[in-house]
Amino acid sequence: MFNPPAVLLRRVNDSGTLVWVMRPHRTRKVLLWTLGVLAVALIALRLALPTLVQRYVNQKLDELPEYDGYIGDVDIHLIRGAYSIDDVDIEKTTGSVPVPFFSAEKVDFSIEWREIFQGALVGEIDVYGCSLNFVKGESKEESQTSIDRSWLGIVQELFPFRINRFEIREGAVWFHDFGTEPKVDVYLTNLVAVCTNLYNTRDLASELPADLRARGTTLGSGFLEIHVKLDPLAEAPRFDLELGLTEVDLVALNEMLEAYGKFNVKRGTFEVFTEIAASEGTFDGYVKPFFKDLDVLELEQDAKNPLNLIWQTIVAGAVKIFKNHPEDQIATKIPVSGTFEKTDVEVWTTVLNILRNAFVEAFKTRVDDSIDLFDRDEGKRRAK
């Protein structure tokens, strides 16, 4: 004989069929118990999420070829659809490199809510207090000078949305050469960079929809500013770049000048401007360097080394010969072109431009606005 549970009530419906239904007060109790269990489960999941995410991120960083990575604490921000990781470190595992390749105080992954109103569900990354170290070593194992393309896929796996925007705040980029005498350390600090529209959620008609702007302070108190318009979805690199580096005190670069050029300076400033346009695997542009108020030779110091003295005398003589005296500057314009596997530099044009700056007309310390991607593409189409 069937014995119903205490929570069930026997009823006969309109058709005369016997049915069992749950007692009303028992229904409320079961519902409350169910909600309570779900709440406890959700709270437990929420408490466990940081640890689970931390393990997942560390596992993904371990997949980096030739590198090992680890992170510190993880914070989950459910309301804004985000999580952040603290104390990121990525170090090379081959050779003996004394500095990490990448480190950051904090990296925040979140949904870019403003783009939802544009009909796109995409994400953004904010990086705080980061440092990127490029190292030239005596061997490939002791060097770290490039980023493997597979890294981009791993970064994408750390966040389930396509990254449409990233921002760097208080970043630094270093170049170290520990094999020279003296050792070379060149850096860019106070780096602020913002890149938007990487997945073309806006400006759908633009051929270069993404925009990157960056600025920072260099060794020698110089100021660097970069502006790049690009198409991140193009198969081959497609971009239009402008760069300006101004007011670098050359005295602060003496260790690098001595290590690579075997001379040093008593005073002077350095500036450089460049424009480059690239598409379909090739690029064209120029680099325009300036040396102003330059004084190379320090006789009292360099007389102890006769070979150094001879070389610096030659350099100092060249400075006097090829300097534009009214502007007190040595400058040239170096045309560059080619593919991303091979770069061509027009040497004779560079030499002629040194003479032009010295004896005909001084170059202006600014970009020339002479390189344009669309004019370049149109010229290539006409040439065909």
C-alpha positions in Angstrom: 0.0 0.0 0.0 1.3 3.5 -1.0 2.3 5.7 2.0 2.6 9.3 0.8 5.2 11.6 2.4 3.9 14.0 5.0 4.4 16.9 2.7 1.9 15.6 0.2 -1.9 16.2 0.3 -4.4 13.8 -1.4 -6.9 15.5 -3.7 -9.4 14.6 -6.4 -9.4 16.9 -9.4 -12.4 17.9 -11.5 -12.2 14.7 -13.7 -12.3 12.5 -10.6 -8.7 11.5 -10.7 -6.8 11.1 -7.5 -3.7 13.3 -7.4 -1.1 14.2 -4.8 -0.1 17.8 -4.3 2.3 19.5 -1.9 0.9 21.1 1.2 1.2 24.9 1.0 3.2 25.5 4.1 5.5 22.6 3.2 6.0 24.2 -0.3 7.3 27.4 1.2 9.7 25.5 3.5 11.1 23.5 0.6 11.5 26.6 -1.5 13.3 28.4 1.3 15.6 25.4 1.8 16.3 25.3 -1.9 17.1 29.0 -2.1 19.3 28.7 1.0 21.3 25.8 -0.6 21.7 27.8 -3.8 22.8 30.9 -1.9 25.4 28.9 0.1 26.6 27.3 -3.1 26.9 30.7 -4.8 28.8 32.2 -1.9 31.1 29.2 -1.8 31.7 29.5 -5.5 32.3 33.3 -5.2 34.8 32.7 -2.4 36.6 30.0 -4.4 36.7 32.0 -7.7 39.9 34.0 -6.9 41.8 30.8 -6.2 40.4 29.0 -9.3 41.2 32.0 -11.5 44.7 32.3 -10.0 45.4 28.6 -10.8 44.1 29.0 -14.3 46.1 32.1 -15.1 49.3 30.6 -13.7 48.7 27.4 -15.8 48.3 29.6 -18.9 51.5 31.6 -18.2 53.4 28.3 -17.8 52.5 27.6 -21.4 54.6 30.5 -22.7 57.5 29.2 -24.8 60.9 29.6 -23.1 59.3 31.7 -20.3 57.7 31.0 -17.0 55.1 33.3 -15.4 53.3 33.6 -12.1 50.8 36.0 -10.5 49.9 37.1 -6.9 46.4 37.8 -5.7 43.2 37.8 -7.8 40.2 40.0 -7.2 36.8 39.3 -8.8 34.4 42.2 -9.7 31.2 40.5 -10.7 29.1 43.7 -10.9 31.3 45.2 -13.7 32.2 41.9 -15.3 35.9 42.0 -14.5 38.8 40.5 -12.6 42.2 41.9 -11.7 45.5 40.1 -11.0 48.3 41.5 -8.9 52.1 41.1 -9.0 52.6 39.7 -12.5 56.0 38.4 -13.3 57.2 36.7 -16.6 60.8 35.5 -16.6 62.9 33.7 -19.2 63.8 30.1 -18.3 66.7 29.6 -20.7 70.1 31.1 -20.0 70.8 33.6 -17.2 68.8 36.8 -17.6 68.9 39.0 -14.5 65.7 40.9 -15.1 62.1 39.7 -15.8 60.8 40.1 -19.3 57.6 41.6 -18.0 56.2 42.6 -14.6 53.2 44.6 -13.5 51.7 45.7 -10.2 48.2 45.1 -11.5 46.4 44.0 -14.7 42.6 44.5 -14.9 40.4 42.6 -17.4 36.8 43.9 -17.8 33.9 44.2 -20.2 34.0 47.5 -22.1 30.5 48.6 -21.2 30.4 51.7 -23.5 30.7 49.4 -26.6 27.6 47.4 -25.7 25.6 50.4 -26.8 27.4 50.1 -30.2 26.2 46.5 -30.4 29.5 44.9 -29.5 30.4 42.7 -26.5 34.1 43.2 -26.2 36.7 43.6 -23.4 39.4 46.0 -22.3 42.7 45.6 -20.4 44.2 48.2 -18.0 47.8 47.7 -16.9 49.3 49.5 -13.9 52.9 49.9 -13.0 54.3 47.6 -15.6 57.9 47.2 -16.8 59.1 45.6 -20.1 62.8 44.6 -20.2 64.6 43.9 -23.5 68.0 42.3 -23.1 70.8 41.8 -25.6 72.9 38.9 -24.4 75.9 37.0 -25.6 73.6 34.3 -26.9 70.0 33.7 -27.9 69.4 32.0 -24.6 70.6 35.0 -22.7 68.7 37.5 -24.8 65.1 38.6 -24.7 64.4 40.9 -27.6 61.0 39.9 -29.0 57.5 38.6 -28.2 56.4 35.3 -29.6 53.2 35.5 -31.6 51.7 32.6 -29.5 51.6 35.0 -26.5 48.7 36.9 -28.1 46.6 33.7 -28.1 47.4 33.0 -24.5 46.4 36.5 -23.5 43.1 36.0 -25.4 42.5 32.8 -23.4 42.8 34.8 -20.1 39.6 36.7 -20.9 36.6 35.3 -22.8 35.9 38.5 -24.8 37.8 40.0 -27.7 40.1 42.8 -26.4 39.0 46.1 -28.0 40.9 48.6 -25.9 44.0 48.6 -23.7 45.6 51.2 -21.5 49.0 51.4 -19.8 49.5 53.6 -16.8 52.9 54.4 -15.3 54.7 51.9 -17.5 58.4 51.6 -18.3 60.4 50.0 -21.2 64.1 49.2 -20.7 66.9 48.0 -23.0 69.9 46.4 -21.3 73.2 45.3 -22.8 75.2 43.6 -20.1 78.0 42.5 -22.5 79.4 46.0 -23.2 81.9 48.1 -21.3 80.4 50.2 -19.9 77.1 48.4 -19.6 74.2 50.0 -21.5 70.8 50.8 -19.9 68.4 52.9 -21.9 64.9 53.4 -20.7 61.5 55.0 -21.3 59.5 55.8 -18.1 56.3 57.5 -17.1 54.8 55.7 -20.1 51.1 56.3 -20.8 49.5 54.5 -23.7 45.9 54.1 -24.9 44.8 51.9 -27.9 41.1 52.0 -28.9 38.8 50.2 -31.4 41.1 47.2 -31.9 38.1 45.1 -33.1 36.5 47.9 -35.1 33.4 48.4 -33.0 33.3 52.1 -34.2 34.3 53.9 -37.4 33.3 51.0 -39.5 34.0 52.8 -42.8 37.6 53.8 -41.8 40.4 51.8 -43.4 42.5 52.5 -40.2 39.9 52.2 -37.5 42.2 51.6 -34.4 44.1 54.4 -32.8 47.2 54.2 -30.5 48.7 57.2 -28.6 51.6 56.9 -26.3 54.0 59.3 -24.5 56.8 59.0 -21.9 60.1 60.3 -20.6 63.4 58.9 -21.8 66.9 58.7 -20.5 68.3 62.2 -20.6 64.9 63.8 -19.8 63.7 63.5 -23.3 60.0 63.5 -24.3 58.6 60.7 -26.6 55.3 61.0 -28.3 53.8 58.4 -30.7 50.6 58.3 -32.7 49.7 55.3 -34.8 46.5 54.6 -36.9 46.2 51.0 -37.8 44.0 48.2 -39.0 44.5 45.4 -36.5 42.4 42.9 -38.5 44.5 43.2 -41.7 46.4 40.0 -42.6 49.7 42.0 -43.1 50.7 45.0 -40.9 48.8 48.1 -42.1 49.4 51.3 -40.2 50.4 55.0 -40.4 52.9 56.1 -37.7 54.3 59.4 -36.5 57.0 59.6 -33.8 58.8 62.5 -32.2 61.5 62.4 -29.5 62.7 65.8 -28.3 65.1 67.4 -25.8 67.3 64.4 -24.9 70.4 65.5 -23.0 73.2 63.6 -24.7 75.5 63.7 -21.7 73.1 61.2 -20.0 73.7 58.9 -23.0 77.5 58.9 -22.6 77.7 55.3 -21.5 75.8 54.1 -24.6 77.9 56.4 -26.9 81.1 55.1 -25.4 80.0 51.5 -25.6 78.8 51.6 -29.2 80.5 54.7 -30.7 83.7 54.9 -28.7 83.2 58.6 -28.0 81.4 60.8 -25.5 80.1 64.3 -25.4 80.6 67.3 -23.2 77.2 68.8 -24.1 74.5 68.5 -26.6 70.9 67.5 -27.2 69.3 64.9 -29.5 66.0 64.8 -31.2 64.5 62.5 -33.8 61.3 62.5 -35.9 59.9 59.7 -38.1 57.0 58.8 -40.3 56.3 55.3 -41.6 53.4 53.9 -43.6 52.9 50.1 -44.1 50.6 47.9 -46.0 50.6 44.6 -47.9 53.9 43.5 -46.2 56.0 46.5 -47.2 56.6 49.9 -45.7 58.0 53.4 -46.6 59.1 56.3 -44.4 62.0 58.2 -43.1 64.0 58.9 -39.9 65.2 62.5 -39.2 67.8 62.7 -36.4 69.1 66.0 -35.0 72.2 66.8 -32.9 72.2 70.3 -31.5 74.8 72.3 -29.6 77.1 69.3 -29.8 80.6 69.3 -28.2 82.4 65.9 -28.5 85.9 66.3 -27.3 87.2 66.5 -23.7 91.0 66.7 -24.1 92.0 66.4 -20.4 90.1 63.3 -19.9 90.7 61.6 -23.2 94.5 62.3 -23.5 95.0 59.3 -21.3 93.9 57.0 -24.2 95.6 58.0 -27.4 93.4 55.8 -29.7 90.2 57.3 -28.1 91.7 60.8 -28.5 92.4 60.2 -32.2 88.9 58.8 -32.8 87.1 61.6 -30.9 89.2 64.2 -32.8 87.9 62.7 -36.0 84.3 62.8 -34.7 84.8 66.3 -33.4 86.2 67.4 -36.8 83.2 65.9 -38.6 80.9 67.7 -36.3 82.5 71.0 -37.2 82.5 70.4 -40.9 78.9 69.1 -41.3 77.2 71.3 -38.7 74.8 74.0 -39.8 76.3 76.8 -37.9 73.4 79.3 -37.8 71.2 76.6 -36.2 74.1 74.8 -34.5 72.8 71.4 -35.5 73.9 68.3 -37.4 70.9 66.6 -39.1 69.9 64.4 -41.9 66.9 62.6 -43.3 67.2 58.9 -43.8 64.7 57.3 -46.2 63.8 53.7 -45.2 61.7 51.2 -47.0 61.3 47.5 -47.7 59.6 44.5 -46.1 59.4 43.4 -42.5 62.1 40.8 -43.2 64.5 43.2 -45.0 64.9 46.9 -44.7 66.6 49.1 -47.3 68.3 52.4 -46.2 69.2 54.9 -48.9 72.8 55.6 -47.9 73.7 58.1 -50.6 70.4 60.1 -50.0 71.3 60.1 -46.3 74.8 61.5 -47.0 73.4 64.1 -49.4 70.8 65.2 -46.8 73.7 65.7 -44.3 75.2 68.1 -46.8 71.9 69.7 -47.5 71.3 70.5 -43.8 74.9 71.8 -43.4 75.3 74.0 -46.4 71.9 74.6 -48.1 68.9 74.6 -45.7 68.6 73.4 -42.1 66.0 70.7 -41.5 63.1 71.6 -39.3 62.7 69.8 -36.0 59.3 68.3 -36.6 57.7 65.7 -38.8 57.3 66.6 -42.4 53.8 65.2 -43.0 55.2 63.8 -46.2 54.2 60.1 -45.6 50.6 59.1 -46.0 49.3 55.6 -46.3 46.5 56.3 -48.7 48.8 58.3 -51.0 51.3 55.5 -50.9 48.6 52.9 -51.8 47.3 55.0 -54.6 50.8 55.4 -56.0 51.3 51.6 -55.9 48.0 51.0 -57.7 49.0 53.5 -60.5 52.4 51.9 -60.8 50.7 48.5 -61.5 
